[in-house]
């Protein structure tokens, strides 16, 4: 008897928390704050998959996009990988070939990921191609 009451209370709490997350996602998408929306979606993807009918159209499309990526086995870039890509872009912008070589030398497997290549600037891609780190 006591455990049934506790389980029902716990389920209500989860529903309230999930509705708050959905509200935050919808608000973030409306404000074009896609970084925040992505964080909320990735943290709650399993729960959102069943409840995406409660979301607005654009937010629902983002959830579908992340579900497809997960089903394909793609892992999102980590915060460290994103900062490495940013550093490579900065080195390329400054045309600091030495710094770029040092960065890229240790991160070869990062440049094998398609999502990483999509985040590189045109300068970075050109320099990395000429160095033979990424394919032409």
N, CA, C and O atoms as CSV, one atom per row, in Angstrom:
chain,resi,resn,atom,element,x,y,z
A,1,UNK,N,N,0.821,-1.185,0.000
A,1,UNK,CA,C,0.000,0.000,0.000
A,1,UNK,C,C,0.872,1.259,0.000
A,1,UNK,O,O,0.669,2.176,-0.796
A,2,UNK,N,N,1.841,1.277,0.907
A,2,UNK,CA,C,2.739,2.421,1.016
A,2,UNK,C,C,3.575,2.570,-0.253
A,2,UNK,O,O,3.793,3.688,-0.719
A,3,UNK,N,N,4.046,1.458,-0.818
A,3,UNK,CA,C,4.893,1.529,-2.011
A,3,UNK,C,C,4.107,1.993,-3.224
A,3,UNK,O,O,4.654,2.699,-4.071
A,4,UNK,N,N,2.820,1.612,-3.335
A,4,UNK,CA,C,1.995,2.059,-4.456
A,4,UNK,C,C,1.813,3.577,-4.418
A,4,UNK,O,O,1.895,4.246,-5.448
A,5,UNK,N,N,1.571,4.101,-3.240
A,5,UNK,CA,C,1.402,5.532,-3.081
A,5,UNK,C,C,2.697,6.266,-3.446
A,5,UNK,O,O,2.680,7.303,-4.110
A,6,UNK,N,N,3.811,5.701,-2.996
A,6,UNK,CA,C,5.114,6.298,-3.281
A,6,UNK,C,C,5.415,6.271,-4.787
A,6,UNK,O,O,5.943,7.241,-5.330
A,7,UNK,N,N,5.083,5.166,-5.456
A,7,UNK,CA,C,5.312,5.054,-6.906
A,7,UNK,C,C,4.466,6.066,-7.677
A,7,UNK,O,O,4.953,6.692,-8.618
A,8,UNK,N,N,3.202,6.227,-7.281
A,8,UNK,CA,C,2.339,7.191,-7.952
A,8,UNK,C,C,2.863,8.610,-7.776
A,8,UNK,O,O,2.846,9.408,-8.714
A,9,UNK,N,N,3.326,8.918,-6.573
A,9,UNK,CA,C,3.881,10.245,-6.305
A,9,UNK,C,C,5.140,10.476,-7.149
A,9,UNK,O,O,5.345,11.560,-7.696
A,10,UNK,N,N,5.959,9.461,-7.240
A,10,UNK,CA,C,7.178,9.564,-8.043
A,10,UNK,C,C,6.843,9.767,-9.526
A,10,UNK,O,O,7.501,10.556,-10.204
A,11,UNK,N,N,5.829,9.064,-10.033
A,11,UNK,CA,C,5.418,9.232,-11.427
A,11,UNK,C,C,4.886,10.640,-11.677
A,11,UNK,O,O,5.168,11.225,-12.723
A,12,UNK,N,N,4.120,11.196,-10.733
A,12,UNK,CA,C,3.631,12.567,-10.872
A,12,UNK,C,C,4.788,13.553,-10.917
A,12,UNK,O,O,4.773,14.496,-11.708
A,13,UNK,N,N,5.788,13.338,-10.070
A,13,UNK,CA,C,6.964,14.218,-10.045
A,13,UNK,C,C,7.694,14.170,-11.384
A,13,UNK,O,O,8.120,15.207,-11.892
A,14,UNK,N,N,7.842,12.978,-11.959
A,14,UNK,CA,C,8.513,12.849,-13.253
A,14,UNK,C,C,7.735,13.581,-14.336
A,14,UNK,O,O,8.328,14.244,-15.187
A,15,UNK,N,N,6.396,13.464,-14.310
A,15,UNK,CA,C,5.575,14.149,-15.303
A,15,UNK,C,C,5.712,15.662,-15.196
A,15,UNK,O,O,5.783,16.359,-16.208
A,16,UNK,N,N,5.749,16.165,-13.967
A,16,UNK,CA,C,5.900,17.599,-13.755
A,16,UNK,C,C,7.276,18.047,-14.247
A,16,UNK,O,O,7.389,19.062,-14.934
A,17,UNK,N,N,8.308,17.305,-13.903
A,17,UNK,CA,C,9.659,17.647,-14.340
A,17,UNK,C,C,9.760,17.606,-15.863
A,17,UNK,O,O,10.374,18.483,-16.470
A,18,UNK,N,N,9.159,16.590,-16.480
A,18,UNK,CA,C,9.208,16.473,-17.925
A,18,UNK,C,C,8.446,17.619,-18.588
A,18,UNK,O,O,8.885,18.136,-19.615
A,19,UNK,N,N,7.314,18.020,-18.017
A,19,UNK,CA,C,6.570,19.131,-18.604
A,19,UNK,C,C,7.364,20.434,-18.475
A,19,UNK,O,O,7.292,21.292,-19.355
A,20,UNK,N,N,8.123,20.585,-17.382
A,20,UNK,CA,C,8.989,21.761,-17.247
A,20,UNK,C,C,10.100,21.744,-18.292
A,20,UNK,O,O,10.433,22.781,-18.865
A,21,UNK,N,N,10.668,20.579,-18.536
A,21,UNK,CA,C,11.727,20.449,-19.547
A,21,UNK,C,C,11.167,20.770,-20.927
A,21,UNK,O,O,11.807,21.476,-21.706
A,22,UNK,N,N,9.982,20.259,-21.235
A,22,UNK,CA,C,9.358,20.525,-22.529
A,22,UNK,C,C,9.096,22.018,-22.692
A,22,UNK,O,O,9.316,22.579,-23.765
A,23,UNK,N,N,8.626,22.660,-21.625
A,23,UNK,CA,C,8.388,24.109,-21.674
A,23,UNK,C,C,9.689,24.856,-21.937
A,23,UNK,O,O,9.717,25.791,-22.736
A,24,UNK,N,N,10.761,24.450,-21.271
A,24,UNK,CA,C,12.060,25.100,-21.467
A,24,UNK,C,C,12.589,24.877,-22.881
A,24,UNK,O,O,13.168,25.784,-23.480
A,25,UNK,N,N,12.394,23.681,-23.409
A,25,UNK,CA,C,12.836,23.386,-24.780
A,25,UNK,C,C,12.059,24.248,-25.770
A,25,UNK,O,O,12.653,24.872,-26.650
A,26,UNK,N,N,10.739,24.285,-25.632
A,26,UNK,CA,C,9.917,25.098,-26.531
A,26,UNK,C,C,10.328,26.565,-26.486
A,26,UNK,O,O,10.423,27.225,-27.521
A,27,UNK,N,N,10.569,27.069,-25.276
A,27,UNK,CA,C,10.974,28.460,-25.120
A,27,UNK,C,C,12.341,28.700,-25.763
A,27,UNK,O,O,12.538,29.707,-26.442
A,28,UNK,N,N,13.278,27.786,-25.553
A,28,UNK,CA,C,14.624,27.932,-26.125
A,28,UNK,C,C,14.581,27.915,-27.655
A,28,UNK,O,O,15.274,28.693,-28.310
A,29,UNK,N,N,13.773,27.034,-28.209
A,29,UNK,CA,C,13.658,26.955,-29.669
A,29,UNK,C,C,13.007,28.216,-30.209
A,29,UNK,O,O,13.433,28.733,-31.242
A,30,UNK,N,N,11.985,28.720,-29.535
A,30,UNK,CA,C,11.327,29.960,-29.972
A,30,UNK,C,C,12.289,31.144,-29.960
A,30,UNK,O,O,12.222,32.021,-30.821
A,31,UNK,N,N,13.183,31.157,-28.975
A,31,UNK,CA,C,14.160,32.239,-28.871
A,31,UNK,C,C,15.410,31.968,-29.704
A,31,UNK,O,O,16.365,32.744,-29.657
A,32,UNK,N,N,15.411,30.884,-30.459
A,32,UNK,CA,C,16.541,30.476,-31.303
A,32,UNK,C,C,17.798,30.201,-30.471
A,32,UNK,O,O,18.911,30.358,-30.973
A,33,UNK,N,N,17.638,29.796,-29.223
A,33,UNK,CA,C,18.740,29.406,-28.354
A,33,UNK,C,C,18.906,27.892,-28.489
A,33,UNK,O,O,18.526,27.125,-27.604
A,34,UNK,N,N,19.481,27.487,-29.614
A,34,UNK,CA,C,19.544,26.067,-29.946
A,34,UNK,C,C,20.553,25.307,-29.097
A,34,UNK,O,O,20.432,24.092,-28.938
A,35,UNK,N,N,21.536,25.993,-28.555
A,35,UNK,CA,C,22.511,25.326,-27.689
A,35,UNK,C,C,21.821,24.828,-26.418
A,35,UNK,O,O,22.018,23.687,-25.999
A,36,UNK,N,N,21.018,25.689,-25.816
A,36,UNK,CA,C,20.289,25.301,-24.608
A,36,UNK,C,C,19.270,24.207,-24.924
A,36,UNK,O,O,19.126,23.243,-24.172
A,37,UNK,N,N,18.575,24.365,-26.032
A,37,UNK,CA,C,17.586,23.359,-26.419
A,37,UNK,C,C,18.256,22.002,-26.633
A,37,UNK,O,O,17.728,20.971,-26.216
A,38,UNK,N,N,19.402,22.009,-27.275
A,38,UNK,CA,C,20.122,20.756,-27.524
A,38,UNK,C,C,20.524,20.094,-26.218
A,38,UNK,O,O,20.433,18.874,-26.085
A,39,UNK,N,N,20.969,20.889,-25.255
A,39,UNK,CA,C,21.366,20.344,-23.958
A,39,UNK,C,C,20.184,19.663,-23.283
A,39,UNK,O,O,20.303,18.532,-22.813
A,40,UNK,N,N,19.057,20.340,-23.233
A,40,UNK,CA,C,17.863,19.750,-22.617
A,40,UNK,C,C,17.431,18.486,-23.356
A,40,UNK,O,O,17.074,17.489,-22.729
A,41,UNK,N,N,17.464,18.526,-24.665
A,41,UNK,CA,C,17.014,17.372,-25.449
A,41,UNK,C,C,17.932,16.182,-25.234
A,41,UNK,O,O,17.457,15.071,-25.001
A,42,UNK,N,N,19.242,16.398,-25.309
A,42,UNK,CA,C,20.172,15.278,-25.158
A,42,UNK,C,C,20.105,14.663,-23.762
A,42,UNK,O,O,20.271,13.451,-23.618
A,43,UNK,N,N,19.868,15.467,-22.744
A,43,UNK,CA,C,19.781,14.948,-21.378
A,43,UNK,C,C,18.508,14.150,-21.143
A,43,UNK,O,O,18.486,13.268,-20.285
A,44,UNK,N,N,17.451,14.444,-21.888
A,44,UNK,CA,C,16.145,13.823,-21.644
A,44,UNK,C,C,15.589,13.122,-22.878
A,44,UNK,O,O,14.372,13.002,-23.024
A,45,UNK,N,N,16.448,12.665,-23.751
A,45,UNK,CA,C,16.001,12.137,-25.043
A,45,UNK,C,C,15.070,10.937,-24.899
A,45,UNK,O,O,14.077,10.840,-25.621
A,46,UNK,N,N,15.371,10.037,-23.991
A,46,UNK,CA,C,14.528,8.844,-23.845
A,46,UNK,C,C,13.103,9.201,-23.418
A,46,UNK,O,O,12.137,8.649,-23.945
A,47,UNK,N,N,12.977,10.121,-22.468
A,47,UNK,CA,C,11.648,10.523,-21.995
A,47,UNK,C,C,10.910,11.338,-23.059
A,47,UNK,O,O,9.697,11.205,-23.222
A,48,UNK,N,N,11.649,12.181,-23.778
A,48,UNK,CA,C,11.020,13.037,-24.783
A,48,UNK,C,C,10.529,12.248,-25.992
A,48,UNK,O,O,9.589,12.659,-26.673
A,49,UNK,N,N,11.164,11.124,-26.249
A,49,UNK,CA,C,10.765,10.314,-27.397
A,49,UNK,C,C,9.301,9.889,-27.297
A,49,UNK,O,O,8.593,9.841,-28.303
A,50,UNK,N,N,8.856,9.586,-26.098
A,50,UNK,CA,C,7.465,9.172,-25.892
A,50,UNK,C,C,6.503,10.347,-25.778
A,50,UNK,O,O,5.303,10.190,-26.006
A,51,UNK,N,N,7.019,11.526,-25.426
A,51,UNK,CA,C,6.160,12.676,-25.158
A,51,UNK,C,C,6.323,13.817,-26.158
A,51,UNK,O,O,5.941,14.949,-25.863
A,52,UNK,N,N,6.880,13.540,-27.325
A,52,UNK,CA,C,7.150,14.632,-28.266
A,52,UNK,C,C,5.876,15.250,-28.836
A,52,UNK,O,O,5.931,16.328,-29.427
A,53,UNK,N,N,4.747,14.597,-28.672
A,53,UNK,CA,C,3.477,15.178,-29.130
A,53,UNK,C,C,3.109,16.428,-28.323
A,53,UNK,O,O,2.269,17.219,-28.753
A,54,UNK,N,N,3.734,16.604,-27.159
A,54,UNK,CA,C,3.472,17.784,-26.332
A,54,UNK,C,C,4.320,18.990,-26.731
A,54,UNK,O,O,4.158,20.081,-26.183
A,55,UNK,N,N,5.214,18.786,-27.680
A,55,UNK,CA,C,6.145,19.848,-28.067
A,55,UNK,C,C,5.652,20.583,-29.301
A,55,UNK,O,O,4.819,20.082,-30.058
A,56,UNK,N,N,6.190,21.789,-29.485
A,56,UNK,CA,C,5.889,22.551,-30.691
A,56,UNK,C,C,6.618,21.938,-31.876
A,56,UNK,O,O,7.512,21.110,-31.702
A,57,UNK,N,N,6.235,22.347,-33.081
A,57,UNK,CA,C,6.740,21.732,-34.304
A,57,UNK,C,C,8.256,21.751,-34.454
A,57,UNK,O,O,8.860,20.716,-34.732
A,58,UNK,N,N,8.876,22.908,-34.275
A,58,UNK,CA,C,10.327,22.988,-34.445
A,58,UNK,C,C,11.066,22.185,-33.383
A,58,UNK,O,O,12.070,21.538,-33.680
A,59,UNK,N,N,10.580,22.221,-32.160
A,59,UNK,CA,C,11.203,21.444,-31.084
A,59,UNK,C,C,11.054,19.951,-31.366
A,59,UNK,O,O,11.975,19.171,-31.123
A,60,UNK,N,N,9.900,19.564,-31.877
A,60,UNK,CA,C,9.661,18.160,-32.221
A,60,UNK,C,C,10.614,17.705,-33.315
A,60,UNK,O,O,11.113,16.580,-33.275
A,61,UNK,N,N,10.871,18.570,-34.294
A,61,UNK,CA,C,11.806,18.238,-35.363
A,61,UNK,C,C,13.216,18.050,-34.828
A,61,UNK,O,O,13.940,17.161,-35.275
A,62,UNK,N,N,13.606,18.883,-33.873
A,62,UNK,CA,C,14.926,18.709,-33.248
A,62,UNK,C,C,15.024,17.373,-32.530
A,62,UNK,O,O,16.034,16.678,-32.642
A,63,UNK,N,N,13.983,17.011,-31.793
A,63,UNK,CA,C,13.978,15.729,-31.097
A,63,UNK,C,C,14.079,14.589,-32.109
A,63,UNK,O,O,14.843,13.646,-31.905
A,64,UNK,N,N,13.317,14.672,-33.190
A,64,UNK,CA,C,13.393,13.634,-34.231
A,64,UNK,C,C,14.796,13.546,-34.823
A,64,UNK,O,O,15.291,12.452,-35.093
A,65,UNK,N,N,15.438,14.698,-35.025
A,65,UNK,CA,C,16.800,14.735,-35.562
A,65,UNK,C,C,17.771,14.009,-34.633
A,65,UNK,O,O,18.593,13.216,-35.091
A,66,UNK,N,N,17.679,14.276,-33.334
A,66,UNK,CA,C,18.584,13.626,-32.386
A,66,UNK,C,C,18.286,12.144,-32.233
A,66,UNK,O,O,19.196,11.350,-31.995
A,67,UNK,N,N,17.029,11.765,-32.366
A,67,UNK,CA,C,16.671,10.344,-32.311
A,67,UNK,C,C,17.264,9.620,-33.514
A,67,UNK,O,O,17.805,8.523,-33.372
A,68,UNK,N,N,17.166,10.228,-34.703
A,68,UNK,CA,C,17.753,9.624,-35.904
A,68,UNK,C,C,19.255,9.470,-35.770
A,68,UNK,O,O,19.813,8.438,-36.145
A,69,UNK,N,N,19.918,10.498,-35.233
A,69,UNK,CA,C,21.366,10.423,-35.039
A,69,UNK,C,C,21.724,9.297,-34.072
A,69,UNK,O,O,22.688,8.563,-34.292
A,70,UNK,N,N,20.947,9.166,-33.005
A,70,UNK,CA,C,21.215,8.102,-32.030
A,70,UNK,C,C,20.994,6.733,-32.665
A,70,UNK,O,O,21.761,5.804,-32.412
A,71,UNK,N,N,19.957,6.600,-33.484
A,71,UNK,CA,C,19.673,5.321,-34.125
A,71,UNK,C,C,20.753,4.939,-35.132
A,71,UNK,O,O,21.017,3.756,-35.345
A,72,UNK,N,N,21.380,5.944,-35.752
A,72,UNK,CA,C,22.485,5.676,-36.674
A,72,UNK,C,C,23.778,5.350,-35.947
A,72,UNK,O,O,24.741,4.895,-36.564
A,73,UNK,N,N,23.807,5.579,-34.643
A,73,UNK,CA,C,24.996,5.296,-33.854
A,73,UNK,C,C,25.964,6.457,-33.754
A,73,UNK,O,O,27.073,6.299,-33.244
A,74,UNK,N,N,25.559,7.618,-34.232
A,74,UNK,CA,C,26.429,8.788,-34.160
A,74,UNK,C,C,26.409,9.357,-32.748
A,74,UNK,O,O,25.356,9.484,-32.124
A,75,UNK,N,N,27.586,9.692,-32.266
A,75,UNK,CA,C,27.707,10.331,-30.964
A,75,UNK,C,C,27.909,11.825,-31.172
A,75,UNK,O,O,28.685,12.217,-32.043
A,76,UNK,N,N,27.237,12.666,-30.403
A,76,UNK,CA,C,27.467,14.114,-30.545
A,76,UNK,C,C,28.866,14.473,-30.073
A,76,UNK,O,O,29.461,13.770,-29.257
A,77,UNK,N,N,29.381,15.574,-30.596
A,77,UNK,CA,C,30.701,16.029,-30.183
A,77,UNK,C,C,30.658,16.446,-28.720
A,77,UNK,O,O,29.696,17.058,-28.255
A,78,UNK,N,N,31.720,16.100,-28.010
A,78,UNK,CA,C,31.800,16.498,-26.609
A,78,UNK,C,C,32.193,17.964,-26.522
A,78,UNK,O,O,32.571,18.585,-27.516
A,79,UNK,N,N,32.096,18.494,-25.331
A,79,UNK,CA,C,32.484,19.888,-25.112
A,79,UNK,C,C,33.970,20.080,-25.417
A,79,UNK,O,O,34.363,21.105,-25.975
A,80,UNK,N,N,34.792,19.098,-25.052
A,80,UNK,CA,C,36.231,19.173,-25.318
A,80,UNK,C,C,36.498,19.166,-26.822
A,80,UNK,O,O,37.336,19.926,-27.307
A,81,UNK,N,N,35.797,18.320,-27.551
A,81,UNK,CA,C,35.982,18.275,-29.008
A,81,UNK,C,C,35.556,19.588,-29.652
A,81,UNK,O,O,36.207,20.070,-30.580
A,82,UNK,N,N,34.466,20.166,-29.161
A,82,UNK,CA,C,34.022,21.452,-29.706
A,82,UNK,C,C,35.048,22.547,-29.431
A,82,UNK,O,O,35.286,23.402,-30.284
A,83,UNK,N,N,35.656,22.527,-28.246
A,83,UNK,CA,C,36.669,23.546,-27.952
A,83,UNK,C,C,37.926,23.318,-28.786
A,83,UNK,O,O,38.606,24.277,-29.151
A,84,UNK,N,N,38.242,22.069,-29.090
A,84,UNK,CA,C,39.383,21.779,-29.973
A,84,UNK,C,C,39.128,22.310,-31.383
A,84,UNK,O,O,40.021,22.878,-32.012
A,85,UNK,N,N,37.915,22.123,-31.866
A,85,UNK,CA,C,37.565,22.631,-33.196
A,85,UNK,C,C,37.624,24.152,-33.208
A,85,UNK,O,O,38.091,24.752,-34.177
A,86,UNK,N,N,37.154,24.772,-32.138
A,86,UNK,CA,C,37.212,26.229,-32.037
A,86,UNK,C,C,38.669,26.700,-32.072
A,86,UNK,O,O,38.992,27.678,-32.745
A,87,UNK,N,N,39.547,26.000,-31.344
A,87,UNK,CA,C,40.962,26.369,-31.323
A,87,UNK,C,C,41.585,26.226,-32.709
A,87,UNK,O,O,42.370,27.076,-33.128
A,88,UNK,N,N,41.241,25.165,-33.414
A,88,UNK,CA,C,41.753,24.966,-34.777
A,88,UNK,C,C,41.282,26.105,-35.677
A,88,UNK,O,O,42.055,26.620,-36.485
A,89,UNK,N,N,40.028,26.495,-35.542
A,89,UNK,CA,C,39.502,27.600,-36.344
A,89,UNK,C,C,40.222,28.913,-36.030
A,89,UNK,O,O,40.481,29.714,-36.928
A,90,UNK,N,N,40.539,29.127,-34.766
A,90,UNK,CA,C,41.258,30.346,-34.384
A,90,UNK,C,C,42.670,30.333,-34.969
A,90,UNK,O,O,43.125,31.341,-35.510
A,91,UNK,N,N,43.366,29.198,-34.864
A,91,UNK,CA,C,44.711,29.099,-35.442
A,91,UNK,C,C,44.676,29.349,-36.948
A,91,UNK,O,O,45.545,30.028,-37.495
A,92,UNK,N,N,43.660,28.791,-37.610
A,92,UNK,CA,C,43.560,28.979,-39.057
A,92,UNK,C,C,43.255,30.433,-39.403
A,92,UNK,O,O,43.789,30.967,-40.375
A,93,UNK,N,N,42.415,31.061,-38.626
A,93,UNK,CA,C,42.065,32.461,-38.883
A,93,UNK,C,C,43.292,33.362,-38.744
A,93,UNK,O,O,43.470,34.310,-39.508
A,94,UNK,N,N,44.127,33.052,-37.764
A,94,UNK,CA,C,45.352,33.831,-37.544
A,94,UNK,C,C,46.498,33.374,-38.449
A,94,UNK,O,O,47.570,33.979,-38.462
A,95,UNK,N,N,46.261,32.323,-39.187
A,95,UNK,CA,C,47.251,31.693,-40.060
A,95,UNK,C,C,48.481,31.259,-39.251
A,95,UNK,O,O,49.620,31.414,-39.691
A,96,UNK,N,N,48.221,30.719,-38.073
A,96,UNK,CA,C,49.256,30.184,-37.195
A,96,UNK,C,C,49.416,28.700,-37.516
A,96,UNK,O,O,48.825,27.838,-36.865
A,97,UNK,N,N,50.232,28.424,-38.536
A,97,UNK,CA,C,50.382,27.055,-39.032
A,97,UNK,C,C,51.025,26.160,-37.971
A,97,UNK,O,O,50.667,24.990,-37.838
A,98,UNK,N,N,51.957,26.709,-37.234
A,98,UNK,CA,C,52.637,25.923,-36.201
A,98,UNK,C,C,51.633,25.458,-35.137
A,98,UNK,O,O,51.601,24.278,-34.787
A,99,UNK,N,N,50.821,26.380,-34.627
A,99,UNK,CA,C,49.803,26.022,-33.645
A,99,UNK,C,C,48.787,25.055,-34.213
A,99,UNK,O,O,48.336,24.140,-33.524
A,100,UNK,N,N,48.431,25.256,-35.458
A,100,UNK,CA,C,47.479,24.372,-36.121
A,100,UNK,C,C,48.035,22.956,-36.228
A,100,UNK,O,O,47.315,21.985,-35.995
A,101,UNK,N,N,49.304,22.837,-36.579
A,101,UNK,CA,C,49.929,21.512,-36.679
A,101,UNK,C,C,49.931,20.807,-35.330
A,101,UNK,O,O,49.613,19.621,-35.242
A,102,UNK,N,N,50.291,21.542,-34.279
A,102,UNK,CA,C,50.321,20.937,-32.943
A,102,UNK,C,C,48.935,20.468,-32.514
A,102,UNK,O,O,48.786,19.385,-31.948
A,103,UNK,N,N,47.931,21.283,-32.785
A,103,UNK,CA,C,46.562,20.912,-32.427
A,103,UNK,C,C,46.098,19.698,-33.224
A,103,UNK,O,O,45.561,18.742,-32.665
A,104,UNK,N,N,46.309,19.749,-34.517
A,104,UNK,CA,C,45.778,18.717,-35.401
A,104,UNK,C,C,46.527,17.392,-35.262
A,104,UNK,O,O,45.958,16.323,-35.487
A,105,UNK,N,N,47.782,17.469,-34.898
A,105,UNK,CA,C,48.609,16.263,-34.784
A,105,UNK,C,C,48.035,15.288,-33.765
A,105,UNK,O,O,48.059,14.076,-33.978
A,106,UNK,N,N,47.525,15.809,-32.672
A,106,UNK,CA,C,47.006,14.959,-31.598
A,106,UNK,C,C,45.523,14.644,-31.738
A,106,UNK,O,O,44.984,13.868,-30.950
A,107,UNK,N,N,44.862,15.224,-32.715
A,107,UNK,CA,C,43.406,15.098,-32.824
A,107,UNK,C,C,42.961,14.486,-34.152
A,107,UNK,O,O,41.903,14.845,-34.668
A,108,UNK,N,N,43.742,13.583,-34.703
A,108,UNK,CA,C,43.422,13.040,-36.026
A,108,UNK,C,C,42.072,12.339,-36.065
A,108,UNK,O,O,41.339,12.472,-37.046
A,109,UNK,N,N,41.731,11.601,-35.024
A,109,UNK,CA,C,40.449,10.889,-35.052
A,109,UNK,C,C,39.259,11.840,-34.933
A,109,UNK,O,O,38.151,11.505,-35.353
A,110,UNK,N,N,39.482,13.014,-34.368
A,110,UNK,CA,C,38.420,14.018,-34.319
A,110,UNK,C,C,38.037,14.457,-35.726
A,110,UNK,O,O,36.861,14.673,-36.018
A,111,UNK,N,N,39.030,14.588,-36.594
A,111,UNK,CA,C,38.773,15.058,-37.954
A,111,UNK,C,C,38.229,13.962,-38.867
A,111,UNK,O,O,37.997,14.196,-40.053
A,112,UNK,N,N,38.029,12.777,-38.321
A,112,UNK,CA,C,37.380,11.702,-39.069
A,112,UNK,C,C,35.856,11.800,-38.953
A,112,UNK,O,O,35.127,11.228,-39.763
A,113,UNK,N,N,35.385,12.531,-37.940
A,113,UNK,CA,C,33.944,12.656,-37.712
A,113,UNK,C,C,33.363,13.717,-38.636
A,113,UNK,O,O,33.916,14.807,-38.775
A,114,UNK,N,N,32.251,13.386,-39.260
A,114,UNK,CA,C,31.596,14.307,-40.177
A,114,UNK,C,C,31.110,15.565,-39.462
A,114,UNK,O,O,31.192,16.663,-40.013
A,115,UNK,N,N,30.611,15.414,-38.257
A,115,UNK,CA,C,30.113,16.577,-37.518
A,115,UNK,C,C,31.247,17.554,-37.207
A,115,UNK,O,O,31.042,18.768,-37.196
A,116,UNK,N,N,32.437,17.022,-36.955
A,116,UNK,CA,C,33.598,17.895,-36.705
A,116,UNK,C,C,33.947,18.659,-37.974
A,116,UNK,O,O,34.245,19.852,-37.916
A,117,UNK,N,N,33.912,17.989,-39.108
A,117,UNK,CA,C,34.220,18.655,-40.377
A,117,UNK,C,C,33.203,19.743,-40.691
A,117,UNK,O,O,33.543,20.773,-41.273
A,118,UNK,N,N,31.967,19.511,-40.307
A,118,UNK,CA,C,30.925,20.518,-40.547
A,118,UNK,C,C,31.149,21.786,-39.727
A,118,UNK,O,O,30.690,22.861,-40.113
A,119,UNK,N,N,31.849,21.669,-38.604
A,119,UNK,CA,C,32.082,22.818,-37.735
A,119,UNK,C,C,33.378,23.554,-38.033
A,119,UNK,O,O,33.652,24.589,-37.426
A,120,UNK,N,N,34.173,23.042,-38.949
A,120,UNK,CA,C,35.418,23.713,-39.307
A,120,UNK,C,C,35.143,24.882,-40.242
A,120,UNK,O,O,34.249,24.823,-41.085
A,121,UNK,N,N,35.915,25.933,-40.082
A,121,UNK,CA,C,35.786,27.077,-40.988
A,121,UNK,C,C,36.435,26.733,-42.331
A,121,UNK,O,O,37.161,25.745,-42.447
A,122,UNK,N,N,36.164,27.554,-43.330
A,122,UNK,CA,C,36.735,27.324,-44.660
A,122,UNK,C,C,38.260,27.411,-44.611
A,122,UNK,O,O,38.951,26.631,-45.266
A,123,UNK,N,N,38.785,28.365,-43.830
A,123,UNK,CA,C,40.236,28.483,-43.682
A,123,UNK,C,C,40.828,27.219,-43.075
A,123,UNK,O,O,41.857,26.724,-43.536
A,124,UNK,N,N,40.181,26.705,-42.049
A,124,UNK,CA,C,40.660,25.489,-41.391
A,124,UNK,C,C,40.661,24.314,-42.354
A,124,UNK,O,O,41.632,23.561,-42.424
A,125,UNK,N,N,39.574,24.160,-43.094
A,125,UNK,CA,C,39.490,23.046,-44.040
A,125,UNK,C,C,40.594,23.138,-45.087
A,125,UNK,O,O,41.222,22.133,-45.423
A,126,UNK,N,N,40.830,24.338,-45.599
A,126,UNK,CA,C,41.854,24.518,-46.625
A,126,UNK,C,C,43.231,24.167,-46.080
A,126,UNK,O,O,43.985,23.435,-46.721
A,127,UNK,N,N,43.561,24.682,-44.903
A,127,UNK,CA,C,44.873,24.405,-44.322
A,127,UNK,C,C,45.033,22.931,-43.942
A,127,UNK,O,O,46.094,22.349,-44.169
A,128,UNK,N,N,44.000,22.327,-43.371
A,128,UNK,CA,C,44.082,20.922,-42.989
A,128,UNK,C,C,44.178,20.015,-44.209
A,128,UNK,O,O,44.861,18.993,-44.163
A,129,UNK,N,N,43.503,20.375,-45.303
A,129,UNK,CA,C,43.634,19.601,-46.541
A,129,UNK,C,C,45.040,19.699,-47.086
A,129,UNK,O,O,45.607,18.699,-47.528
A,130,UNK,N,N,45.613,20.896,-47.060
A,130,UNK,CA,C,46.987,21.061,-47.597
A,130,UNK,C,C,48.005,20.347,-46.731
A,130,UNK,O,O,49.062,19.952,-47.223
A,131,UNK,N,N,47.710,20.172,-45.440
A,131,UNK,CA,C,48.608,19.447,-44.551
A,131,UNK,C,C,48.382,17.942,-44.621
A,131,UNK,O,O,49.166,17.179,-44.057
A,132,UNK,N,N,47.332,17.502,-45.295
A,132,UNK,CA,C,47.049,16.082,-45.433
A,132,UNK,C,C,46.328,15.476,-44.242
A,132,UNK,O,O,46.275,14.254,-44.102
A,133,UNK,N,N,45.775,16.317,-43.386
A,133,UNK,CA,C,45.095,15.807,-42.189
A,133,UNK,C,C,43.668,15.379,-42.514
A,133,UNK,O,O,43.183,14.384,-41.975
A,134,UNK,N,N,42.999,16.114,-43.382
A,134,UNK,CA,C,41.687,15.707,-43.856
A,134,UNK,C,C,41.765,15.481,-45.358
A,134,UNK,O,O,42.626,16.035,-46.043
A,135,UNK,N,N,40.853,14.659,-45.854
A,135,UNK,CA,C,40.872,14.313,-47.285
A,135,UNK,C,C,40.303,15.442,-48.117
A,135,UNK,O,O,39.436,16.199,-47.682
A,136,UNK,N,N,40.822,15.525,-49.330
A,136,UNK,CA,C,40.365,16.577,-50.251
A,136,UNK,C,C,39.075,16.202,-50.909
A,136,UNK,O,O,38.546,16.969,-51.713
